[in-house]
Amino acid sequence: GADSMALALLLKRWSDQRTTPIPVIALTVDHQLRPESSKEAHTVKKWFERWDIAHHILTWDHPVLRSGIQNKARQARYALLSQGCLDHKIPNLMTAHHKHDQWETVMMRLSKGSGLTGLCGMRPLTKTNFGFLIRPFLSIEPDRLKASLREFQQPFLEDPSNQNTDYARIRWRRLLPILSEEGLTPSMVYKTALQLQQTEAFCEEQTQKALAVCLEKGDQIVLEKLQEWPLEIAHRVLKKVIRDIGQAPYGLNTLKVEALYQKISSPCFKGATAGGCYLKKISQGNIKISPEDRFKAVMLNPTSPT
């Protein structure tokens, strides 16, 4: 696409102008969702060869997909890119998400009732298992990226799925002109996301302080006086502890965390399962969280230590 192609060429120019150039490697994911995708990936490879940019095609092998195509493709894309970075010893992965992509992300999350973390949108810098994921263009309009390609005299490919209104992101994209007339422009949403990110950073700091006083007992954690913490911090602690202990690839969403907290706060609460964990009330306001598999083993063998 235009955005990724512009990113690669701008990175190459930046690297070549350095006293000590930094290797630039391009990764293309062939999602195998259209018959022509492999041919397009090899076209891109030839373009990069012309610019003396090393290039690797990462192919997603999968059965026929009937539903949730964009979400599954996104998960597969990041998995392939992460593995590609590990395989080729790439410490920094850059993607070309721009200001309009951020607008779409925030609006989609807003429509689903996302909490503060979700409404912060995409971050310019994210720690990963291979190094860092960097998004340098979140404040940049997409037209500027296409202008860069015109300067480079570089063609690009358009993915026809970008016009497919079966996908929620494309429907939101069609709403951009209408909502912008009412003030919900990409620039205003970008500024709001930046402000929310500052609040998010403060909440994360408070969450780490709260986690520091949790009692760890092997693979179990006791949360003391959970109801005395600010609601936002209590939700974050629950989500973090459950994800860590349950070893889930994704944390509980906002609605599930809120429902779980309400259940825990009930005087009648005794126990519940969530995210691969078992939560047990051990005294007023104190909750023990342990792996669900451990709890099942104890139930099958009551003489086992708890």
N, C-alpha and C positions, 0 to 999 in steps of 0.2 A: 504493500500500500504506500501512498504518498508520504504519510507521516514517518513510518519506519525507514523508508528509503532516504528521506531527508536527514533523519537522525544519523544514519550510518555515514552518509557523505560528509555531514558537518563534523562528525567525530573524526573522520579520516583527515579532513583539512586541519582540524585543531591539532591532531597528533603529528602531522607532517610539519607543522609550524613550530613544534617544540624543539628545544636543543637536543633532548633525548626523546625520540618518538615512542609512543606507547602502542603496542600491537592492538589493532582493531579487528575483531572477529564478528562476523554476522551470522546469526542463527535464524533460519526460516522453519516454521512449523507447517508441515503439510498435514492438514487435518483429515484428508481423505473423505471430505464431505461432498465434493463435487468431482465429476469425471475429469475435469481439466486441471485440477489442483496440482498434480504432479508435474505436468508440463509447465505450469506457471512457476512453480518452485525452481525448476531448472532454467527457466528464462531469467529469473532473478539471479541465479548463480552466475550466469554468463555476464550479467551487468556488473556484478561485484568483481568478477575476474578482471574486467576492463579497468576497474578502479584500483586494482591490486589489493583487494580486501578479501581475506580468508573467509570462506563461507561453508556452512554445514547445514544440510537439510535434515530436520528431525521429523520422522514420519509417525503419525498416530495410527496404529493398527487397532481396529475396533469392529465389533459387529454392527449391523444396521441399527441406527438409532431411531426410535419412534417418538420420544418425548424428551424435554429438558435438554435439547441439543446444545444451545448456547452455553448453558451452565456446565454441562459435561465437557464441552470443548474447551472452556476456559480452564477448568481444573486440569484437564489433560495437557493443555498448552503450558501452564506453569510447571507442571511435573516434568514435562519434556525439557523445558528450558533450564530448570534447576539441574536435572541430570546432565544436560549438555554442558552446563557451566562446570560441574564437577569433573566430567570426562575430559574436558579441554583445559582444565585449570584456569577458568575465568573467574576472577574474584569480584568483578563488578558487572552486573547486567543492567543495561539501560533499555527502557521501553519508551515509546514515543507518545504516550498519553498526553493530550493537550487540554486546554481550558474547556473545550466543549465536551470532551470525554468526562472531565470532572463534573460538569454540570449534569450530564446524564446520570452519572453514578449517584450523586447526591439526591437528585430528584427521584430516582427509582427507590433509593433507600428510604426517603421521606415517605413515599407512598405506601411502604410496607411497615411503617411504624418503627423504624430503626431508632436506637438510642443515640447517645452522644458520640460514641465511638464510630458508629456507622455514618453519622452525618458529618463527620470530619472529612469524609471522602478519601480519595487516594492520597498517600503520603509521598513526598518527594524522595524520602530515604527510608528504606526498610531493611532491617537485619534479616539475613536468610541463612540457610544451612551451608551455602557456598561462599557467602560474603555479604554483598549488599545489592539490593534492587533499587535502582535510581530512576526517577522520572523527572528529567530536567525541563520538560515542556509544559508543566501544569499551568503555568501563567501565560502561555503562548497561544495565540489564535491560530487555527489550522490553516488559514489563508497564507500566513507567513511561511509555513512549511512548504506549501505548494510554490510560493514565490522563490524559495531557495532552490527547489528542483528546476524551476525555469532558468535560474542563473546557472545551474550545473548542466543545463540542457539534458536532463535525465528524465526519460519516460517512467511511468509507474503503472501498476495494475490496480484495477478497481474490483473489489469483491462484490459480486452481484447480491450476496446475502445482505449487504448494507442497505438494500432497498426492500427487503422482505419484512412486511409489517406483521408477520406471524411472531416476530421477536419483539419483546417488550422494549428493549433499548431502541429499536428503530422507531417504534410508535412514539416514544418520548422525544426522539430526534425530530420527528415531524411537528411536535408541539413547541419546539424551541422558538420559532418566530412569534407565535401567539403569546406565549408566556413572557417573552422578552418585552413585548409591548406593554405589559403590566408591571415591568420592573424586575422580573426574574431573569435577568440576563446572565450569561456565563461569568461576566466580570463581578457582578454582585454576589452570585453564589460562591465564586472563588474567594471573595473577601470574607464572606460569612464562614466558609470552611476554615480559613486561616484563624479566625477568632475562636472558633470552636476547638481547633487544635491546641490553642493555648490553654483553654479550660480543660481539655483532655489531659494535657501534660500535668497540670496541677492534680487532677483526680488520680492519675497514675502514681504520682508521688505519694499521695495519701494512702493509696491502696497498698503500696509497698511497705509503708509504715505499719499498716494494719496487719499485713501478712507476717511481719517480723515478730509479732507477739502471739501468733498462732502456735499451738503446741504440737510438735511433730513426734509421732511414735511409730517409727519404722515407715511403713507404707500408709499410715493413717495420720490424719490431722484433726485436731480438736479446735473448733472455732468457739472462742469464749465471748459471751455477752454480745452476740451478733446483732441483736435488736438495738443495742446502744450506739452502734455506728451510724453515721449518716447513710441514708438509704442508698444513694449512688455508690458509696464505697462498699456497703454490705453486698450489693448486687455484684460488684466487680470481684470482690473476694470470693464469693460463691462460685462465680464463673471460672475464675483462675484456678481455684483449688480443685474443682470438679474436672476441669480439663486436664490438669497435671496428673491427678490420681487415676482418672478414667482412661488416660492416654488416647483421648478422642482426637481425630485430625482437626476438628473444628469445635469451638466452644458453643455452649448453649446460646440460642438467640435471645434477644431482649425479652420477648414475651414469655418464653419458658423460664427464664431466670426470675422474672417478676412473679410468675405463678408459683414457682418453687419457694420463693421467699415468703409469700403469703401463707403457703402451707406450713412452712417451718414456724411462722409466727403464731399459728393457732395454738391455744392451750391444749387442744386435743392431739397435737402432733406427737407421733411416736417414731415413725420411720418412713423413708421413701427411697426410691431409686431414681437416678438421673445421670445421664452421660457416662454410663459404665461405673457408677458409684452407688454406694448405699449410705444414706444419711440417717443417723440415729440420734435421738435426743437422749443425752446422758444426765442432764439436770436442767433446771430452768435457764434458758438462754444459751446453753452450751450444746453444740452439735458435733458429733464425731462423724467424719467422712472417711470411708475406706473403700477399696476396690470391690465392685459388686461380686466378682468371682470369689474373693476371700469370704464375703458374707454367705454366699451359697455353700461354700465348703464347710463353714461353721454350722450352718443349718443341717447339713447332711451328717455332720459329726459334732454333736453338741458338746462333747468333752474337749474339743479343741480350744486353745486359749483365744480370747477375743481382744 
